[in-house]
Amino acid sequence: MSLDRFLSQVVPVRQKLYRFAFRLLGNEEDAQDITQDVLLKVWGMQEQMKELQNMEAWCMRITRNLALDKIKSRKYRRADDLERGAEVPATQQKNPHAVAEQNDVMQQVHRAIRDLPEKYRTIMQLRDMDGFSYQEIAEILDIDLNEVKVNLHRARKSVREKLQNLQVYGI
């Protein structure tokens, strides 16, 4: 792989790699370390990249594997500051009551997603937050395409039901 190919295909996805690692680890420093390790590993595996059809999916798989290795090796616990990975700075002034209500709703959504099993949470993040196709998710997670669809449906259904129960019953 040439430097031009690396700069055009791998470097532009580093923010996605970081967000994915951060979602898995819940820690900024570790997510940065994993992202850097992925970039170094991809650069070192130049010969294997010639056969790849989807460079981004391959990089995401490496990120996932390195993050899971870190979790296993340190019996890592996710931090409660998961919401920081999805923060978007406000561009205009809003009514403070509307902002507080929106923050409450987003906290409930993040809590519902955080309570999902790891497999559901990962698939939901890859599809709904990072915008990967079903096929790309199947390649990243090394699972069947139908399993991706079923697990995504179940994850969304679980989040929807939890949010409806909060809205209706307050539980």
PyMOL commands that set and color helices and strands:
alter all, ss='L'
color gray80, all
select helices_A, chain A and resi 3-25+28-44+48-51+55-74+81-86+96-114+118-129+134-141+145-169
alter helices_A, ss='H'
color red, helices_A
deselect
rebuild
show_as cartoon
